Amino acid sequence: MPRSPSLLGIALLAAVLSPSAAVAAGADPAKGQSIYMANCMACHGTKADGNGPAAAALKPKPTDFTSATWWAGKDDKRVTASIKTGKPGTAMMPFAQLSDEDLAHLVAFLKSKKTPTTSP
Ligand code: HEC
């Protein structure tokens, strides 16, 4: 039996579709990082420590996501909501255009930047 061209087609289709399949599987910090670099880095900084190029001019300063103190008591839901709606009275603008999926990737990235506390 000759090799069926449709098998190749299916393989190509699978290769094209696999990145979105990975997205559906869960929040991906690497994807979050590219969204972060495009939308958040100018203020929150390349290291997510709140020291982006625009940070010096801002009061209050952008949040330092490496701070375990900042993360204490915060859950994903609340952090996601503040990205979506922004923080009134600060330079933190609403990012209502981001999909729930993108927000999940972003939060996963931000959490990956948290420095573990040394004391229990
Ligand atoms: C124009 C500058 C700017 C940009 C761009 C920006 N932020 Fe912020 N962000 C801030 C400032 C300023 C604060 C307020 C810090 C504070 O209140 O102490 C903040 C606060 C936050 C907070 C904490 C909100 C809270 O409730 O305390 C989160 C989470 C956050 N930013 C995530 C993001 C993400 C994710 C992006 C990109 C999608 C982003 N920010 C883009 C300036 C910015």
Boltz pocket constraint, residues with backbone or C-beta under 6 A from the ligand:
constraints:
  - pocket:
      binder: B
      contacts: [[A, 35], [A, 36], [A, 39], [A, 40], [A, 41], [A, 42], [A, 43], [A, 44], [A, 54], [A, 58], [A, 59], [A, 60], [A, 61], [A, 62], [A, 63], [A, 78], [A, 79], [A, 82], [A, 83], [A, 87], [A, 90], [A, 91], [A, 92], [A, 93], [A, 95], [A, 106]]
      max_distance: 6.0
